[in-house]
Amino acid sequence: MPAVTHDEWLRRAKTFQVYGAHHIDGADEPGAGRTFRVVSPRDGQVVAEVADGGPAEVDAAVAAARRAFDTGPWPRLAPAERGRVLLRLAELLETQREALALAVTLEMGKPVTDAHDIELRAAINTFRWYGQLADKLTDESPHTAPDALALVTREPAGVVGAVVPWNFPLTLASWKVAPALAAGCAVVLKPSENSPLSALLLGRLATEAGLPPGVLNVVTGDGPTAGRALGVHPDVDVLAFTGSTAVGRHFLRYSADSNLKRVWLELGGKSPNIVLPDAPDLEKAAATAAWGIFFNQGEMCTAPSRLLVHASVAEQVTEAVVARARELRVGDPLDPATEMGALVGEGHLERVLGHVRRGVDEGSRLRTGGSRTRTDSGGSFVEPTVFDRVEAGAGLAREEIFGPVLSVISFNTLEEAVELANATQYGLAAGLWTSDLSTAHRVSRALKAGTVWVNCYEEGDLTVPFGGMKQSGNGRDKSAHALEKYTELKTTWIQL
C-alpha cells in the first residue's frame, strides 16, 4: 500500500468524479437520459449520477457485442495478440490502481487499504494471468481409425452477458471478463447499481488498452430492468452471474423463456469452519475465523459464518474470537488504519440487524456486537457480532446474512461435525482445522463444498478453480477451467 494518508484520501474523495455514462461500442453513451444516484455508505453522500440503463441500452450493447464477435477482429486474432491486449489492460489497471481503489471504497464501503491491496491486486493479476494463458491452450486430435482425422477444437461461445455484485466489484468482474476475452468472446458487463463506478472505469481502460469497439461494453442499471433485459436477450449466448441464489433462479428462468442460453451461476453460501481439538494452533484457528467473518464487513459468499467447534475447546476458541471482534477497528473506510468499513447501504444494514434481532429472539446468546455504530458519520456501520449457543435449526445457522455476524455451534463427534457442516442448501466453501492427515483427507472429501481450506481460510491463487455445489451454483471461475464456460467444443471428422 502506498504511503497515502487519511487526509490525502479525504482530499481525493472531495474531487472524485466519474462520468456516469454507459460504455458501449468503445465510446461513452449517456443512453436515454435517465440516471440514478450512487450513495456512498461511508457517509450517506451522493458520489455520482450514473446512467440508468434499460432494454434499449442493453439492446445497443448486445448489438455492438454481436457485431464485434461476428465480423470484428477480436475472435480472429491470434491468441497471443489477444493476450497482449489483456496484459496491457493489466498494466493500465496498475497505473490507475489508487483511483480505482478510491472508486471501490466510495461506492461500496470497504477499507481503502483492502481495496488497494486485495481487490485491485486480484483484478490486475486476473487479467495478467489470462493474458499469459491465452496462447497456451491446445486443441485435441484423438487417435482414431487410420483412414480418418478427428479434431476437437475449442471455439469462443459468442456474446457473453456478465452480471456481477457489489461486494468485490472489480475482482468478480475480472473473473468473468478476463477468461471470456481470452477465449475470443465479446462481453456485456452489468455491474450492481450499488457499485457501477469501478466497472465504468474498467470499460474505458479496456478500450484504451486496445480492445476493439464492442468487445467489452458496460451497461449500468438495476437488476430487474437492465439485468433482466440481458438475461432474456436472444443474442446473448452465455450468461455468467454472481449474486444471490434467489436472483440466480431468475436467470435460469430468463434462459428458459428466451434462447436457452447457457447460464453459469456463483451464488450464496453459509460456509462451515470446523475446528477440531487437534488443530495445530487453536489461537491461529480463532484469529483466522474472526478474520474470515469480519473481512470485507462479512459481505462475502464464502464467509465462514458457521464456526463449528468441538465442545472440549469451544469456549476457548469462542473467547478468542470475541476478543478479536472487540478490538477490531471499525472506522472511516478512507482511513488506512481501518480494519472494517461500512455495509453497502442502509437497506442492507437493516437486513443484517434484523437477523441479529431474530437470533436473540430464537434464544442464541449474543456474546458481542449486534448494534449499529458510528452513527454520527451518516454511514452504514455495524459492530462485529458473535453469537454462541446457536441451534443447528436456527435462522442464524441456516440463512445467509452477508454481514459480520458469526454463529458458533459446538459438536461432540467428527461425524456430527460433518453432518452439521452439510446441513445447508449451500455448498460453496468450508474450512477444517486438524493436525491429522487422514482426518483432513476424509473430512474434506465428505464436505459438500466447492472449496475446502485445511488449516487456513480464503487462501489460493488463479491456478485453482472456484465455484459451488448444491444451491451455491455451477461452473467455475478462475483457473483454466473458467474457459470452459466461454467456449464451445466442436468435433470435426475428416474421412481420408
C-alpha positions in Angstrom: 0.0 0.0 0.0 1.5 3.4 -0.9 2.0 6.0 1.8 -1.3 7.8 1.2 -2.6 9.3 4.4 -6.1 9.6 5.6 -6.1 13.3 4.9 -4.9 12.7 1.4 -7.6 10.1 0.7 -10.2 12.6 2.0 -8.9 15.3 -0.3 -9.1 13.0 -3.3 -12.6 11.9 -2.3 -13.7 15.5 -2.4 -12.6 15.9 -6.0 -13.6 12.4 -7.1 -15.5 12.3 -10.4 -16.6 9.5 -12.8 -18.5 10.3 -15.9 -21.6 8.1 -15.4 -22.4 7.2 -19.0 -22.6 3.6 -20.3 -19.6 2.4 -22.2 -20.9 0.9 -25.5 -19.1 0.1 -28.7 -15.9 1.7 -27.5 -17.5 5.0 -26.6 -19.3 6.6 -23.7 -23.1 6.6 -24.2 -25.5 8.6 -21.9 -28.5 6.5 -23.0 -32.0 7.8 -22.7 -31.1 10.4 -20.1 -32.4 8.5 -17.1 -30.0 8.5 -14.1 -29.7 7.1 -10.6 -27.6 8.3 -7.7 -24.7 6.3 -6.3 -24.7 6.9 -2.5 -21.5 6.2 -0.5 -22.2 4.0 2.5 -19.3 5.7 4.4 -21.2 8.9 4.9 -24.5 8.7 3.1 -23.5 11.3 0.5 -24.1 11.1 -3.3 -20.8 10.5 -5.1 -22.1 10.2 -8.7 -25.1 10.3 -11.0 -25.0 7.3 -13.3 -26.9 6.4 -16.5 -29.9 4.2 -15.7 -30.0 1.6 -18.5 -32.9 -0.5 -19.6 -33.8 -2.7 -22.6 -32.8 0.0 -25.2 -29.3 0.4 -23.8 -28.9 -3.4 -23.4 -30.0 -3.9 -27.0 -27.4 -1.4 -28.1 -24.7 -3.0 -26.1 -25.6 -6.6 -27.2 -25.8 -5.4 -30.8 -22.3 -3.9 -30.5 -21.0 -7.1 -29.0 -22.7 -9.2 -31.7 -21.0 -7.1 -34.5 -17.7 -7.3 -32.7 -18.0 -11.1 -32.5 -19.5 -11.9 -35.8 -17.5 -9.6 -38.1 -14.8 -7.9 -35.9 -11.2 -8.8 -35.5 -11.2 -9.9 -31.8 -12.2 -13.6 -32.2 -10.0 -13.9 -35.3 -6.8 -12.5 -33.7 -4.0 -14.9 -32.8 -4.5 -15.9 -29.2 -1.1 -14.3 -28.4 -2.3 -11.0 -29.6 -5.4 -11.2 -27.5 -3.2 -12.0 -24.6 -1.0 -8.9 -25.2 -4.1 -6.7 -25.1 -5.1 -8.2 -21.7 -1.6 -7.7 -20.4 -1.8 -4.0 -21.5 -5.1 -3.7 -19.6 -3.5 -5.2 -16.5 -0.7 -2.6 -16.7 -3.3 0.2 -17.1 -5.2 -1.1 -14.0 -1.8 -1.0 -12.2 -1.3 2.6 -13.3 -4.7 3.6 -12.1 -4.7 1.4 -9.0 -5.2 4.2 -6.5 -8.0 5.9 -8.4 -9.8 2.5 -8.8 -9.3 1.7 -5.1 -10.9 5.0 -4.2 -13.9 4.3 -6.5 -14.4 0.9 -4.9 -14.2 2.3 -1.4 -16.6 5.2 -2.1 -19.2 3.1 -3.9 -19.4 0.1 -1.6 -17.6 1.0 1.7 -14.7 -1.4 2.1 -11.5 -0.1 3.7 -9.3 1.6 1.1 -6.3 -0.5 2.2 -8.3 -3.6 1.3 -9.5 -2.1 -2.0 -5.9 -1.2 -3.0 -4.0 -4.2 -1.7 -6.5 -7.0 -2.2 -9.3 -6.0 -4.6 -7.0 -4.4 -7.1 -4.3 -7.0 -6.8 -6.8 -9.7 -7.6 -8.2 -7.8 -10.7 -4.8 -7.0 -12.0 -3.5 -10.5 -11.5 -6.6 -12.0 -13.2 -6.1 -10.0 -16.4 -2.4 -10.7 -16.3 -2.9 -14.4 -15.8 -5.4 -14.9 -18.6 -3.3 -12.7 -20.8 -0.4 -15.1 -20.3 -2.7 -18.1 -20.7 -4.3 -17.1 -23.9 -1.9 -18.8 -26.3 -1.1 -21.8 -24.1 -4.3 -23.7 -24.9 -4.3 -26.5 -27.3 -6.9 -28.4 -29.3 -7.1 -32.2 -29.5 -6.6 -34.7 -32.2 -7.8 -38.1 -30.8 -6.3 -41.3 -32.1 -8.9 -42.9 -34.3 -9.1 -45.1 -37.4 -6.1 -44.8 -39.8 -8.4 -43.6 -42.6 -9.8 -40.6 -40.7 -8.6 -37.5 -38.9 -10.6 -36.3 -35.8 -10.2 -32.8 -34.5 -11.7 -31.4 -31.3 -11.5 -27.6 -31.1 -12.5 -25.1 -28.5 -14.2 -22.1 -30.1 -15.4 -18.9 -28.5 -19.0 -19.2 -27.4 -20.1 -15.7 -28.7 -21.7 -12.9 -26.8 -21.3 -13.1 -23.0 -23.5 -11.3 -20.5 -21.8 -10.9 -17.2 -23.8 -9.7 -14.2 -21.7 -9.1 -11.1 -22.4 -7.9 -7.5 -21.1 -5.1 -5.4 -19.1 -6.8 -2.7 -16.0 -7.3 -4.9 -16.9 -5.3 -7.9 -13.6 -5.5 -9.8 -12.5 -8.9 -8.6 -15.7 -10.6 -9.7 -15.9 -8.7 -12.9 -12.4 -9.7 -13.8 -13.0 -13.3 -13.0 -15.7 -13.3 -15.8 -14.4 -10.7 -18.2 -10.8 -11.9 -18.5 -11.4 -15.5 -19.4 -14.2 -14.6 -21.7 -12.0 -12.1 -23.6 -9.1 -14.6 -23.6 -11.4 -17.1 -25.3 -12.3 -14.6 -28.0 -15.8 -13.7 -26.8 -17.4 -10.3 -26.7 -18.9 -9.2 -23.4 -21.6 -7.0 -22.0 -20.9 -6.3 -18.3 -23.7 -5.2 -16.0 -22.4 -4.2 -12.6 -24.5 -3.8 -9.5 -26.3 -0.5 -9.2 -24.5 -0.1 -5.9 -21.1 -0.3 -7.5 -21.1 0.9 -11.1 -18.2 3.4 -10.9 -15.3 1.0 -10.9 -16.9 -1.0 -13.7 -17.2 2.0 -15.9 -13.6 2.8 -15.3 -12.7 -0.7 -16.2 -14.6 -0.5 -19.5 -12.8 2.7 -20.5 -9.4 1.3 -19.6 -10.1 -1.8 -21.7 -10.8 0.4 -24.7 -7.6 2.3 -24.0 -5.7 -0.9 -23.8 -6.7 -1.8 -27.4 -9.9 -3.8 -27.2 -11.8 -3.2 -30.5 -15.1 -1.4 -30.2 -17.9 -3.6 -28.9 -15.7 -6.3 -27.4 -16.3 -5.0 -23.8 -19.4 -3.0 -23.1 -20.6 -1.8 -19.7 -24.3 -1.0 -19.1 -25.3 0.4 -15.7 -28.8 -0.1 -14.2 -30.7 -2.2 -11.8 -31.2 -5.9 -11.8 -35.0 -6.1 -12.5 -34.6 -3.9 -15.6 -31.1 -4.0 -17.1 -30.2 -7.4 -15.6 -33.4 -8.9 -16.8 -33.0 -7.4 -20.3 -29.6 -9.1 -20.6 -31.0 -12.4 -19.2 -33.8 -12.6 -21.8 -31.9 -11.2 -24.7 -31.9 -13.7 -27.7 -28.5 -12.6 -28.9 -26.7 -13.3 -25.7 -25.1 -16.8 -25.9 -23.8 -17.2 -22.4 -24.8 -15.5 -19.1 -22.4 -15.5 -16.2 -23.8 -14.3 -12.8 -22.5 -13.9 -9.3 -25.1 -13.0 -6.6 -27.9 -14.4 -4.6 -29.5 -17.8 -5.1 -32.9 -16.1 -5.5 -31.7 -14.0 -8.4 -29.8 -16.9 -9.9 -33.2 -18.7 -10.2 -34.4 -15.7 -12.2 -31.6 -16.0 -14.7 -32.4 -19.7 -15.2 -36.0 -18.7 -16.0 -34.8 -16.0 -18.3 -32.8 -18.6 -20.2 -35.8 -20.9 -20.5 -38.0 -18.1 -21.7 -35.6 -16.9 -24.3 -32.9 -18.8 -26.3 -31.8 -21.4 -23.8 -28.5 -19.6 -23.3 -26.0 -21.3 -21.0 -26.2 -19.8 -17.5 -23.3 -20.1 -15.1 -24.1 -19.2 -11.5 -21.9 -18.4 -8.5 -24.4 -17.9 -5.7 -24.8 -17.7 -1.9 -23.1 -19.6 0.9 -23.4 -20.5 4.5 -19.9 -21.8 4.9 -18.9 -24.0 7.9 -15.5 -23.7 9.5 -14.7 -26.8 11.6 -12.2 -26.6 14.5 -11.1 -30.0 16.0 -9.3 -30.3 19.3 -6.1 -31.4 17.5 -6.0 -28.2 15.4 -2.3 -27.3 15.0 -2.8 -23.9 16.6 -6.1 -23.0 18.2 -5.2 -19.3 18.5 -4.5 -19.2 14.8 -7.7 -21.0 14.1 -9.7 -18.5 16.2 -7.9 -15.5 14.6 -8.5 -16.8 11.1 -12.1 -17.5 11.9 -12.5 -13.9 13.1 -10.7 -12.5 10.0 -12.8 -14.7 7.7 -16.2 -13.4 9.0 -15.2 -9.8 9.5 -13.1 -9.2 6.4 -15.0 -7.1 3.9 -17.6 -6.5 6.6 -18.7 -10.1 6.2 -20.1 -9.3 2.8 -18.6 -12.4 1.2 -20.4 -15.5 -0.2 -17.5 -17.6 1.2 -17.5 -16.0 4.7 -17.1 -18.8 7.4 -20.3 -17.7 9.1 -20.8 -21.0 10.9 -17.9 -21.8 13.3 -18.3 -25.4 14.3 -16.1 -26.1 17.3 -15.6 -29.3 19.3 -17.2 -28.9 22.7 -13.9 -29.5 24.5 -12.4 -26.3 23.1 -15.5 -24.4 22.2 -15.2 -21.8 25.0 -11.5 -21.2 24.5 -12.0 -20.6 20.7 -15.1 -18.5 21.2 -13.4 -16.3 23.7 -10.5 -15.7 21.4 -12.9 -14.8 18.5 -14.9 -12.4 20.8 -11.7 -10.7 22.0 -10.6 -10.1 18.4 -14.1 -8.8 17.5 -14.0 -6.3 20.3 -10.6 -4.9 19.3 -11.3 -4.7 15.6 -11.2 -1.2 14.4 -14.4 -0.1 12.6 -13.8 3.2 11.0 -13.9 5.5 8.1 -13.1 3.4 5.0 -10.7 6.1 3.8 -8.6 5.8 6.9 -5.7 3.4 6.1 -5.9 2.1 9.7 -9.5 1.0 9.4 -10.0 -2.8 9.6 -13.7 -3.0 8.9 -15.7 -0.5 6.9 -19.3 0.2 6.1 -22.0 -2.1 4.9 -23.1 -1.3 1.4 -26.2 0.7 2.3 -29.0 1.4 4.7 -31.3 -1.3 3.4 -28.6 -4.0 3.8 -27.7 -2.7 7.2 -31.3 -3.1 8.4 -31.4 -6.7 7.0 -28.3 -7.6 8.9 -29.7 -6.1 12.1 -32.9 -7.9 11.5 -31.0 -11.2 11.5 -29.4 -10.2 14.8 -32.7 -9.4 16.4 -34.1 -12.7 15.2 -31.1 -14.5 16.6 -31.7 -13.1 20.1 -35.4 -13.9 19.9 -34.6 -17.5 18.9 -32.5 -17.9 22.1 -29.0 -17.7 20.7 -26.5 -16.0 23.1 -25.1 -12.7 21.8 -21.5 -12.6 23.0 -20.5 -9.2 21.5 -21.7 -6.6 19.0 -25.1 -6.6 17.4 -25.7 -2.9 17.1 -25.2 -0.1 14.7 -22.1 2.0 15.3 -20.5 5.3 14.1 -24.0 6.8 13.9 -22.7 10.3 13.7 -20.9 9.5 10.4 -24.0 9.2 8.3 -22.7 5.9 7.1 -23.9 2.3 7.4 -21.7 0.7 10.1 -22.4 -2.3 12.3 -20.4 -3.8 15.1 -18.6 -7.1 14.6 -21.0 -9.6 16.1 -20.6 -13.1 17.6 -23.3 -15.5 18.8 -22.8 -18.8 20.5 -25.2 -21.5 21.8 -26.7 -21.4 18.3 -29.0 -24.3 17.5 -28.5 -26.1 14.2 -32.0 -25.3 13.0 -31.9 -21.6 14.0 -32.1 -18.9 11.3 -28.5 -17.8 12.2 -27.3 -21.2 11.3 -29.3 -21.6 8.1 -29.7 -18.2 6.3 -27.0 -16.2 4.5 -26.7 -13.0 6.4 -23.9 -11.4 4.3 -22.6 -9.3 7.2 -20.2 -9.5 10.1 -22.3 -12.0 12.1 -20.7 -15.2 13.3 -22.7 -18.2 14.7 -20.7 -20.6 17.0 -22.1 -24.1 17.1 -20.5 -26.9 19.2 -20.3 -30.6 18.5 -19.0 -33.7 20.2 -18.0 -36.1 17.4 -16.5 -35.8 14.0 -19.5 -37.4 12.4 -21.7 -34.8 14.0 -19.4 -32.0 12.7 -19.7 -33.3 9.1 -23.5 -33.7 9.4 -23.8 -30.1 10.7 -21.5 -28.7 8.0 -23.5 -30.3 5.2 -26.9 -29.4 6.7 -27.4 -26.4 4.4 -28.8 -25.7 1.0 -25.4 -24.2 0.1 -22.1 -25.7 -0.9 -19.6 -23.0 -1.7 -16.8 -23.3 0.8 -15.7 -24.9 4.0 -12.8 -24.8 6.5 -11.2 -27.6 8.6 -8.6 -27.4 11.3 -6.8 -30.6 12.3 -3.3 -32.0 12.7 -4.3 -35.4 11.4 -3.6 -36.0 7.7 -6.1 -38.8 7.4 -8.8 -36.7 9.0 -8.0 -33.9 6.7 -8.4 -36.1 3.6 -11.5 -37.9 4.8 -13.4 -34.9 6.0 -12.5 -32.6 3.1 -13.9 -35.3 0.8 -17.1 -35.7 2.9 -17.8 -31.9 2.9 -20.2 -30.9 0.1 -18.4 -27.7 -0.9 -16.6 -26.5 -4.0 -13.6 -25.4 -1.9 -12.3 -26.8 1.3 -9.5 -25.0 3.2 -7.5 -27.0 5.7 -5.7 -25.1 8.5 -6.3 -21.9 6.6 -9.1 -19.9 5.0 -9.5 -17.9 1.8 -6.1 -19.0 0.5 -5.3 -19.8 -3.1 -4.4 -18.3 -6.4 -5.6 -18.2 -10.0 -4.3 -21.7 -10.8 -7.2 -23.3 -8.8 -10.9 -23.1 -9.7 -13.6 -21.5 -7.6 -17.3 -22.3 -7.5 -20.0 -24.1 -5.7 -22.2 -27.2 -5.3 -25.9 -27.5 -4.5 -27.6 -24.1 -4.4 -24.3 -22.3 -4.4 -24.3 -22.6 -8.2 -22.4 -24.3 -11.0 -19.4 -23.8 -13.2 -16.1 -22.4 -12.1 -14.3 -19.1 -12.1 -10.5 -18.8 -12.0 -8.0 -21.3 -13.5 -8.1 -22.7 -17.0 -11.4 -24.4 -16.1 -13.1 -21.0 -16.3 -12.6 -21.1 -20.1 -15.0 -24.0 -20.3 -17.8 -21.5 -19.6 -16.9 -19.3 -22.6 -16.0 -21.9 -25.2 -17.9 -24.5 -27.3 -16.4 -27.9 -28.2 -16.5 -28.7 -31.8 -15.8 -32.1 -33.3 -14.5 -32.2 -36.9 -14.3 -35.7 -38.5 -12.3 -35.9 -41.8 -12.5 -39.1 -43.8 -9.2 -39.6 -45.5 
